[in-house]
């Protein structure tokens, strides 16, 4: 019972700690933006993983994952996948790039893997997505 009372009487986290978590999150999101710019302009050949972003921030990958999850409610991987989907959807609706070209751009060696990823995220294939949204734009 005494331990429970001690936990309840602990003061809130200092603003400095909260601010550091927000700072890490902001820096991570900036790195993600820069990385996607590099990917889309073919300046890099590989998609970064959490460990790559953590190395750039000079923190442990687990700390980065925990911080991002705490501040956004999503994992770094989830945020990267969401960003990739937004970019892919934009390319599918605004360009005539083939699906395999989009997959290669996002560093998928096999276009079918990109199609499987896309379908797992949206429930339809990239071609179905393109047809659905192009048909919607004609009206």
Rosetta constraint file for C-alpha pairs under 8 A:
AtomPair CA 1 CA 5 HARMONIC 6.47 0.50
AtomPair CA 2 CA 6 HARMONIC 6.36 0.50
AtomPair CA 3 CA 7 HARMONIC 6.43 0.50
AtomPair CA 4 CA 8 HARMONIC 6.45 0.50
AtomPair CA 5 CA 9 HARMONIC 6.24 0.50
AtomPair CA 6 CA 10 HARMONIC 6.36 0.50
AtomPair CA 13 CA 17 HARMONIC 6.63 0.50
AtomPair CA 13 CA 18 HARMONIC 7.01 0.50
AtomPair CA 14 CA 18 HARMONIC 6.74 0.50
AtomPair CA 15 CA 19 HARMONIC 5.89 0.50
AtomPair CA 16 CA 20 HARMONIC 6.17 0.50
AtomPair CA 17 CA 21 HARMONIC 6.51 0.50
AtomPair CA 18 CA 22 HARMONIC 6.43 0.50
AtomPair CA 19 CA 23 HARMONIC 5.98 0.50
AtomPair CA 20 CA 24 HARMONIC 6.14 0.50
AtomPair CA 21 CA 25 HARMONIC 6.22 0.50
AtomPair CA 21 CA 67 HARMONIC 5.97 0.50
AtomPair CA 21 CA 68 HARMONIC 7.92 0.50
AtomPair CA 21 CA 71 HARMONIC 7.14 0.50
AtomPair CA 22 CA 26 HARMONIC 6.06 0.50
AtomPair CA 22 CA 71 HARMONIC 6.89 0.50
AtomPair CA 23 CA 27 HARMONIC 6.10 0.50
AtomPair CA 24 CA 28 HARMONIC 6.01 0.50
AtomPair CA 24 CA 57 HARMONIC 7.80 0.50
AtomPair CA 24 CA 64 HARMONIC 7.56 0.50
AtomPair CA 24 CA 67 HARMONIC 7.45 0.50
AtomPair CA 24 CA 68 HARMONIC 7.87 0.50
AtomPair CA 25 CA 29 HARMONIC 6.18 0.50
AtomPair CA 25 CA 67 HARMONIC 7.11 0.50
AtomPair CA 25 CA 68 HARMONIC 5.80 0.50
AtomPair CA 25 CA 71 HARMONIC 7.12 0.50
AtomPair CA 26 CA 30 HARMONIC 6.24 0.50
AtomPair CA 27 CA 31 HARMONIC 6.19 0.50
AtomPair CA 27 CA 57 HARMONIC 7.74 0.50
AtomPair CA 28 CA 32 HARMONIC 6.18 0.50
AtomPair CA 28 CA 53 HARMONIC 6.89 0.50
AtomPair CA 28 CA 57 HARMONIC 7.80 0.50
AtomPair CA 29 CA 33 HARMONIC 6.24 0.50
AtomPair CA 30 CA 34 HARMONIC 6.24 0.50
AtomPair CA 31 CA 35 HARMONIC 5.96 0.50
AtomPair CA 31 CA 53 HARMONIC 7.15 0.50
AtomPair CA 32 CA 36 HARMONIC 6.13 0.50
AtomPair CA 32 CA 80 HARMONIC 7.37 0.50
AtomPair CA 33 CA 37 HARMONIC 6.23 0.50
AtomPair CA 34 CA 38 HARMONIC 6.26 0.50
AtomPair CA 35 CA 39 HARMONIC 6.15 0.50
AtomPair CA 35 CA 48 HARMONIC 7.65 0.50
AtomPair CA 36 CA 40 HARMONIC 5.93 0.50
AtomPair CA 37 CA 41 HARMONIC 6.13 0.50
AtomPair CA 38 CA 42 HARMONIC 5.97 0.50
AtomPair CA 38 CA 43 HARMONIC 4.90 0.50
AtomPair CA 38 CA 44 HARMONIC 5.91 0.50
AtomPair CA 39 CA 43 HARMONIC 6.03 0.50
AtomPair CA 39 CA 44 HARMONIC 5.57 0.50
AtomPair CA 39 CA 45 HARMONIC 7.25 0.50
AtomPair CA 39 CA 46 HARMONIC 7.84 0.50
AtomPair CA 39 CA 47 HARMONIC 7.47 0.50
AtomPair CA 39 CA 105 HARMONIC 6.87 0.50
AtomPair CA 39 CA 106 HARMONIC 6.82 0.50
AtomPair CA 40 CA 105 HARMONIC 6.71 0.50
AtomPair CA 40 CA 106 HARMONIC 7.80 0.50
AtomPair CA 42 CA 105 HARMONIC 7.19 0.50
AtomPair CA 45 CA 107 HARMONIC 6.42 0.50
AtomPair CA 46 CA 106 HARMONIC 7.91 0.50
AtomPair CA 46 CA 107 HARMONIC 5.77 0.50
AtomPair CA 47 CA 106 HARMONIC 7.05 0.50
AtomPair CA 47 CA 107 HARMONIC 6.48 0.50
AtomPair CA 48 CA 52 HARMONIC 5.71 0.50
AtomPair CA 48 CA 53 HARMONIC 7.04 0.50
AtomPair CA 49 CA 53 HARMONIC 6.69 0.50
AtomPair CA 49 CA 77 HARMONIC 7.55 0.50
AtomPair CA 50 CA 54 HARMONIC 6.08 0.50
AtomPair CA 50 CA 61 HARMONIC 6.10 0.50
AtomPair CA 50 CA 64 HARMONIC 7.61 0.50
AtomPair CA 50 CA 65 HARMONIC 7.33 0.50
AtomPair CA 50 CA 76 HARMONIC 6.43 0.50
AtomPair CA 50 CA 77 HARMONIC 7.05 0.50
AtomPair CA 51 CA 55 HARMONIC 6.10 0.50
AtomPair CA 51 CA 60 HARMONIC 7.63 0.50
AtomPair CA 51 CA 61 HARMONIC 5.02 0.50
AtomPair CA 52 CA 56 HARMONIC 6.48 0.50
AtomPair CA 53 CA 57 HARMONIC 6.35 0.50
AtomPair CA 53 CA 61 HARMONIC 7.92 0.50
AtomPair CA 54 CA 58 HARMONIC 5.96 0.50
AtomPair CA 54 CA 59 HARMONIC 5.21 0.50
AtomPair CA 54 CA 60 HARMONIC 5.89 0.50
AtomPair CA 54 CA 61 HARMONIC 5.11 0.50
AtomPair CA 54 CA 64 HARMONIC 6.12 0.50
AtomPair CA 55 CA 59 HARMONIC 6.22 0.50
AtomPair CA 55 CA 60 HARMONIC 7.29 0.50
AtomPair CA 55 CA 61 HARMONIC 7.65 0.50
AtomPair CA 59 CA 63 HARMONIC 6.71 0.50
AtomPair CA 59 CA 64 HARMONIC 6.75 0.50
AtomPair CA 60 CA 64 HARMONIC 6.36 0.50
AtomPair CA 61 CA 65 HARMONIC 6.12 0.50
AtomPair CA 62 CA 66 HARMONIC 6.04 0.50
AtomPair CA 63 CA 67 HARMONIC 5.99 0.50
AtomPair CA 64 CA 68 HARMONIC 6.07 0.50
AtomPair CA 65 CA 69 HARMONIC 6.05 0.50
AtomPair CA 65 CA 75 HARMONIC 6.08 0.50
AtomPair CA 65 CA 76 HARMONIC 6.11 0.50
AtomPair CA 66 CA 70 HARMONIC 6.03 0.50
AtomPair CA 66 CA 75 HARMONIC 7.81 0.50
AtomPair CA 67 CA 71 HARMONIC 6.16 0.50
AtomPair CA 68 CA 72 HARMONIC 5.75 0.50
AtomPair CA 68 CA 73 HARMONIC 7.24 0.50
AtomPair CA 68 CA 74 HARMONIC 6.74 0.50
AtomPair CA 68 CA 75 HARMONIC 6.11 0.50
AtomPair CA 68 CA 76 HARMONIC 6.34 0.50
AtomPair CA 69 CA 73 HARMONIC 4.64 0.50
AtomPair CA 69 CA 74 HARMONIC 4.74 0.50
AtomPair CA 69 CA 75 HARMONIC 4.96 0.50
AtomPair CA 69 CA 76 HARMONIC 7.38 0.50
AtomPair CA 70 CA 74 HARMONIC 7.77 0.50
AtomPair CA 74 CA 78 HARMONIC 6.01 0.50
AtomPair CA 74 CA 79 HARMONIC 6.66 0.50
AtomPair CA 75 CA 79 HARMONIC 6.40 0.50
AtomPair CA 76 CA 80 HARMONIC 6.20 0.50
AtomPair CA 77 CA 81 HARMONIC 6.12 0.50
AtomPair CA 78 CA 82 HARMONIC 6.12 0.50
AtomPair CA 79 CA 83 HARMONIC 6.19 0.50
AtomPair CA 80 CA 84 HARMONIC 6.13 0.50
AtomPair CA 81 CA 85 HARMONIC 6.15 0.50
AtomPair CA 82 CA 86 HARMONIC 6.29 0.50
AtomPair CA 83 CA 87 HARMONIC 6.29 0.50
AtomPair CA 84 CA 88 HARMONIC 6.02 0.50
AtomPair CA 84 CA 106 HARMONIC 7.77 0.50
AtomPair CA 85 CA 89 HARMONIC 5.92 0.50
AtomPair CA 85 CA 118 HARMONIC 7.25 0.50
AtomPair CA 85 CA 121 HARMONIC 7.93 0.50
AtomPair CA 86 CA 90 HARMONIC 6.13 0.50
AtomPair CA 87 CA 91 HARMONIC 6.26 0.50
AtomPair CA 88 CA 92 HARMONIC 6.10 0.50
AtomPair CA 88 CA 102 HARMONIC 6.88 0.50
AtomPair CA 89 CA 93 HARMONIC 6.22 0.50
AtomPair CA 89 CA 129 HARMONIC 7.83 0.50
AtomPair CA 89 CA 130 HARMONIC 7.96 0.50
AtomPair CA 90 CA 94 HARMONIC 5.76 0.50
AtomPair CA 90 CA 95 HARMONIC 7.85 0.50
AtomPair CA 91 CA 95 HARMONIC 5.20 0.50
AtomPair CA 91 CA 96 HARMONIC 7.70 0.50
AtomPair CA 91 CA 97 HARMONIC 7.07 0.50
AtomPair CA 91 CA 102 HARMONIC 7.54 0.50
AtomPair CA 92 CA 96 HARMONIC 6.98 0.50
AtomPair CA 92 CA 97 HARMONIC 7.08 0.50
AtomPair CA 92 CA 99 HARMONIC 7.70 0.50
AtomPair CA 92 CA 126 HARMONIC 7.27 0.50
AtomPair CA 92 CA 129 HARMONIC 7.61 0.50
AtomPair CA 92 CA 130 HARMONIC 5.44 0.50
AtomPair CA 93 CA 130 HARMONIC 5.83 0.50
AtomPair CA 93 CA 133 HARMONIC 6.55 0.50
AtomPair CA 93 CA 134 HARMONIC 6.55 0.50
AtomPair CA 97 CA 101 HARMONIC 6.25 0.50
AtomPair CA 97 CA 102 HARMONIC 6.71 0.50
AtomPair CA 98 CA 102 HARMONIC 6.53 0.50
AtomPair CA 99 CA 103 HARMONIC 6.19 0.50
AtomPair CA 99 CA 111 HARMONIC 7.34 0.50
AtomPair CA 99 CA 115 HARMONIC 7.83 0.50
AtomPair CA 99 CA 126 HARMONIC 6.71 0.50
AtomPair CA 99 CA 127 HARMONIC 7.23 0.50
AtomPair CA 100 CA 104 HARMONIC 6.09 0.50
AtomPair CA 100 CA 110 HARMONIC 7.98 0.50
AtomPair CA 100 CA 111 HARMONIC 4.82 0.50
AtomPair CA 100 CA 112 HARMONIC 7.91 0.50
AtomPair CA 100 CA 114 HARMONIC 7.87 0.50
AtomPair CA 101 CA 105 HARMONIC 6.10 0.50
AtomPair CA 101 CA 111 HARMONIC 7.93 0.50
AtomPair CA 102 CA 106 HARMONIC 6.41 0.50
AtomPair CA 103 CA 107 HARMONIC 6.47 0.50
AtomPair CA 103 CA 108 HARMONIC 5.22 0.50
AtomPair CA 103 CA 109 HARMONIC 7.68 0.50
AtomPair CA 103 CA 110 HARMONIC 7.61 0.50
AtomPair CA 103 CA 111 HARMONIC 5.42 0.50
AtomPair CA 103 CA 114 HARMONIC 5.26 0.50
AtomPair CA 103 CA 115 HARMONIC 7.75 0.50
AtomPair CA 104 CA 108 HARMONIC 4.99 0.50
AtomPair CA 104 CA 109 HARMONIC 6.15 0.50
AtomPair CA 104 CA 110 HARMONIC 7.58 0.50
AtomPair CA 104 CA 111 HARMONIC 6.85 0.50
AtomPair CA 108 CA 113 HARMONIC 6.73 0.50
AtomPair CA 108 CA 114 HARMONIC 6.15 0.50
AtomPair CA 109 CA 113 HARMONIC 7.96 0.50
AtomPair CA 110 CA 114 HARMONIC 7.14 0.50
AtomPair CA 111 CA 115 HARMONIC 6.40 0.50
AtomPair CA 112 CA 116 HARMONIC 6.12 0.50
AtomPair CA 113 CA 117 HARMONIC 6.12 0.50
AtomPair CA 114 CA 118 HARMONIC 6.07 0.50
AtomPair CA 115 CA 119 HARMONIC 6.06 0.50
AtomPair CA 115 CA 125 HARMONIC 5.99 0.50
AtomPair CA 115 CA 126 HARMONIC 6.32 0.50
AtomPair CA 116 CA 120 HARMONIC 6.06 0.50
AtomPair CA 116 CA 125 HARMONIC 7.52 0.50
AtomPair CA 117 CA 121 HARMONIC 6.35 0.50
AtomPair CA 118 CA 122 HARMONIC 6.10 0.50
AtomPair CA 118 CA 123 HARMONIC 7.66 0.50
AtomPair CA 118 CA 124 HARMONIC 7.34 0.50
AtomPair CA 118 CA 125 HARMONIC 6.25 0.50
AtomPair CA 118 CA 126 HARMONIC 6.42 0.50
AtomPair CA 119 CA 123 HARMONIC 4.69 0.50
AtomPair CA 119 CA 124 HARMONIC 4.73 0.50
AtomPair CA 119 CA 125 HARMONIC 4.85 0.50
AtomPair CA 119 CA 126 HARMONIC 7.18 0.50
AtomPair CA 120 CA 124 HARMONIC 7.77 0.50
AtomPair CA 124 CA 128 HARMONIC 5.99 0.50
AtomPair CA 124 CA 129 HARMONIC 6.36 0.50
AtomPair CA 125 CA 129 HARMONIC 6.17 0.50
AtomPair CA 126 CA 130 HARMONIC 6.15 0.50
AtomPair CA 127 CA 131 HARMONIC 6.16 0.50
AtomPair CA 128 CA 132 HARMONIC 6.00 0.50
AtomPair CA 129 CA 133 HARMONIC 6.15 0.50
AtomPair CA 130 CA 134 HARMONIC 5.86 0.50
AtomPair CA 131 CA 135 HARMONIC 5.90 0.50
AtomPair CA 132 CA 136 HARMONIC 6.29 0.50
AtomPair CA 133 CA 137 HARMONIC 6.23 0.50
AtomPair CA 134 CA 138 HARMONIC 6.57 0.50
AtomPair CA 135 CA 139 HARMONIC 7.42 0.50
